[in-house]
Amino acid sequence: MECLSRELICRYYDTQYQNEWKRLVQSPYHQLEFNTTLHFLQKYLPTDGLILDAGGGPGRYTIEMAKRGYKVVLFDLSHESLKKARRQIQRAKMQENVLQMTAGCITDLSVFDDNHFDTVLCLGGPLGHILGETNRNRAIDELLRVSKPEGLLFVSVIGRLMLFKNALEGFPDELRFKDLYMQILETGDYEGGHGFTPAHFFLREELESLFTKKPVKILEMVGLEGLASTHRRKLNQLARKYPKSWKNWQEFHFKTCTHPHIVGTSEHMLLICQKS
């Protein structure tokens, strides 16, 4: 089952790499996820160092970190995403700072030595494509194994409760699939078939619990879209028509996005921790 799911996920991203490259910059709403992540990266990252972008897809964060002077290794399941990343890295003239691009699954980072990276990124939801709690724990153990002592780990996932808000606002007819939504509500597991690949969606406390059992100190949890989650049309309208209000909203966002209730209902949530 695990092998079949991995094949489906790989096939999905092999066809979606172009959309994934555009996703974080295609609208002010999507940029909120990107900019909030960058805000907290800037808050915690050391001034230099070696970064692993685990599950980094076509390389949006890889290139951004390379532009900021970090040395980066990109690791992803999808070969087509890595091909796209290579083209974009060359276009950005960042080949010198992107040291390596390797294909594989985050449950097995054996190509990297123990205590190798100053910082590990696992952004945009790769951990949510690892099905089964045992496998997710294995992935976290691997991400921590390759991190240096006191190294930083940034992990973002898709929130479970957001799916219900999103269905209510944008896809109300989907709610007729009661068994599907009940399964997601109770387990977080989604087997695919409704426009997305197999995935696990997280509750805030579930994500936190996975890491409290590990040798880490949790530094912060963040709701990346925060109060704006699922309000795409309204937020895009605000950004495009009312620039002063948009500036104020972003300030409100950064004041509230770490509140536990907001983290739990955000479309994407970010956990930041430090290896002991």
C-alpha positions in Angstrom: 0.0 0.0 0.0 2.8 2.4 0.9 4.6 1.7 -2.4 1.3 2.3 -4.4 0.6 5.5 -2.6 4.2 6.7 -3.2 3.8 6.0 -6.9 0.5 7.9 -7.0 2.0 10.9 -5.2 5.1 10.9 -7.5 2.9 10.6 -10.6 0.7 13.5 -9.3 3.7 15.9 -8.8 5.3 14.8 -12.0 2.3 16.3 -13.8 1.8 19.2 -11.4 5.3 20.6 -11.1 4.5 23.7 -13.2 1.5 24.5 -10.9 3.6 23.9 -7.9 6.2 26.3 -9.1 3.6 29.0 -9.6 1.5 28.2 -6.6 3.2 30.4 -3.9 3.2 33.5 -6.1 0.1 33.3 -8.2 -2.0 35.6 -6.0 -1.7 37.7 -2.8 -3.5 34.9 -0.9 -0.9 32.3 -2.0 1.9 34.8 -1.4 0.7 35.0 2.2 1.8 31.4 2.8 5.2 32.1 1.1 5.9 35.5 2.8 4.9 34.3 6.3 7.2 31.3 5.9 10.0 33.6 4.8 9.3 35.9 7.7 9.8 33.1 10.2 12.8 31.7 8.4 14.4 35.1 8.6 13.5 35.3 12.3 15.3 32.1 13.2 17.9 31.2 10.6 21.6 31.7 11.3 23.3 34.2 8.9 24.8 31.4 6.9 25.0 27.6 6.7 24.0 24.5 4.8 20.3 23.9 4.2 18.4 20.8 3.2 15.2 21.6 1.3 13.5 18.2 1.8 10.5 17.7 -0.4 11.3 21.1 -2.0 9.6 20.2 -5.4 10.5 22.6 -8.2 12.7 24.7 -5.9 10.9 27.9 -4.9 12.4 27.9 -1.4 15.7 26.5 -2.6 16.2 29.4 -4.9 15.1 31.9 -2.3 17.5 30.6 0.2 20.3 30.5 -2.3 19.7 34.1 -3.2 20.1 34.9 0.5 23.6 33.4 0.4 22.9 29.9 1.9 24.3 26.7 0.5 21.3 24.5 -0.3 20.7 20.8 -1.2 17.3 20.1 -2.8 15.7 16.7 -2.3 12.3 15.6 -3.7 10.3 12.5 -4.8 9.4 13.9 -8.2 12.0 13.7 -11.0 10.0 16.1 -13.1 9.9 18.6 -10.3 13.7 18.4 -10.0 14.1 18.9 -13.7 12.0 22.1 -13.4 14.1 23.1 -10.4 17.3 22.7 -12.4 16.0 25.0 -15.1 14.8 27.6 -12.6 18.1 27.5 -10.7 20.0 28.1 -13.9 17.7 31.0 -14.8 18.2 32.5 -11.4 22.0 31.9 -11.8 22.1 30.2 -8.4 24.0 27.1 -9.5 27.0 28.0 -7.2 24.8 28.0 -4.1 22.7 24.9 -4.9 25.1 22.1 -4.3 23.1 19.1 -5.1 19.7 17.9 -6.3 18.6 14.3 -5.3 15.5 12.3 -5.8 14.0 10.3 -3.0 11.5 10.0 -0.1 11.9 11.8 3.2 11.5 8.5 5.0 15.0 7.6 3.8 17.6 10.2 3.8 20.5 7.7 3.8 22.3 9.6 1.1 23.1 12.2 3.7 25.4 11.8 6.8 24.3 12.2 10.4 24.5 15.8 11.7 25.1 17.2 8.3 22.8 20.2 7.8 22.6 23.5 9.8 18.9 23.8 8.9 16.3 21.4 7.4 13.2 22.7 5.6 10.2 20.4 4.9 7.8 23.0 3.6 4.5 23.0 1.7 3.3 19.6 3.0 5.7 16.7 2.2 5.2 15.2 5.6 1.5 15.1 4.9 2.2 12.8 1.9 3.8 10.2 4.2 0.9 7.9 5.0 0.7 6.1 8.4 2.0 7.4 11.7 4.8 5.0 11.8 6.1 6.2 8.5 5.7 9.9 9.5 7.7 9.2 12.7 10.4 7.6 10.5 10.5 10.7 8.3 10.8 13.0 11.3 13.6 10.8 12.7 15.4 11.1 9.4 15.0 14.9 9.1 16.4 15.1 12.6 19.2 12.6 12.0 20.7 14.7 9.2 20.3 17.9 11.3 23.3 19.1 13.3 22.9 19.4 17.1 21.0 22.6 17.8 20.1 22.7 14.1 16.7 24.1 13.1 13.8 22.2 11.5 10.9 23.9 9.7 7.9 21.7 8.8 4.7 22.9 7.3 1.6 20.8 6.6 -2.0 21.2 5.5 -4.5 21.7 8.3 -7.4 19.3 8.7 -10.1 21.7 9.9 -9.4 24.0 7.0 -10.8 21.4 4.6 -14.3 21.8 6.0 -14.1 25.6 5.8 -12.8 25.4 2.3 -15.7 23.0 1.3 -18.3 25.3 2.8 -16.9 28.4 1.0 -15.8 27.0 -2.3 -17.1 23.5 -2.9 -20.3 23.0 -0.9 -21.5 20.2 -3.2 -18.5 18.1 -2.2 -20.0 17.8 1.3 -22.4 15.3 -0.1 -19.6 12.8 0.2 -20.3 12.4 3.9 -18.2 9.2 4.4 -15.2 10.8 2.8 -15.4 13.9 5.0 -16.1 11.9 8.1 -13.0 9.8 7.5 -10.9 12.9 7.1 -12.4 14.5 10.2 -11.8 11.4 12.3 -8.4 10.2 10.9 -6.9 12.9 8.8 -6.4 10.4 6.0 -7.4 11.0 2.4 -6.9 8.2 -0.2 -7.1 10.5 -3.3 -9.5 10.6 -6.2 -11.1 14.0 -5.7 -8.6 16.3 -7.4 -5.7 15.7 -5.0 -3.2 12.9 -4.3 -3.2 10.7 -1.2 -2.4 12.8 1.9 -2.8 13.1 5.6 -4.2 16.4 7.0 -3.2 17.5 10.5 -4.8 18.9 13.6 -2.5 21.4 15.4 -2.2 19.3 18.5 -1.4 16.2 16.4 1.5 17.9 14.7 2.8 19.2 18.0 2.5 15.8 19.6 4.6 14.2 16.9 7.5 16.5 17.8 7.1 16.6 21.6 8.1 12.9 21.5 11.4 13.8 19.7 14.7 15.3 21.0 13.7 18.8 20.0 12.6 22.1 21.5 9.5 23.5 19.8 10.2 27.2 19.2 6.9 28.3 17.5 3.9 27.2 15.6 2.4 29.4 12.9 -0.8 29.6 10.9 0.6 30.6 7.5 -2.6 32.0 6.1 -4.0 32.7 9.6 -7.3 34.6 9.8 -7.4 34.8 6.1 -7.6 31.0 5.6 -10.0 30.1 2.8 -11.0 33.7 2.2 -9.1 33.8 -1.1 -11.3 36.1 -3.1 -11.8 38.7 -0.3 -8.0 38.8 0.5 -7.0 39.1 -3.2 -9.6 41.9 -3.6 -8.2 43.7 -0.5 -4.6 43.5 -1.7 -5.4 44.7 -5.2 -7.9 47.5 -4.5 -7.1 48.7 -1.0 -3.3 48.9 -0.6 -3.3 50.7 2.7 -5.8 48.2 4.2 -3.7 45.4 2.8 -0.7 46.7 4.5 -2.6 46.9 7.8 -4.0 43.4 7.3 -0.5 42.0 7.0 0.4 43.7 10.3 -2.7 42.2 11.9 -1.8 38.8 10.4 1.7 38.7 12.0 0.3 39.7 15.3 -2.2 36.9 15.4 -0.8 34.0 13.3 0.9 32.2 16.2 -2.3 32.1 18.3 -3.1 28.3 18.9 -6.7 28.6 17.6 -5.6 30.4 14.5 -2.8 27.8 13.8 -5.3 25.0 14.1 -7.7 26.4 11.6 -5.2 27.7 9.1 -4.8 26.2 5.6 -1.2 25.5 6.2 0.6 25.4 9.6 4.3 25.7 10.3 6.2 24.1 13.2 9.6 25.4 14.0 11.9 23.4 16.3 15.5 23.0 17.3 17.3 19.7 17.7 18.6 19.0 21.2 
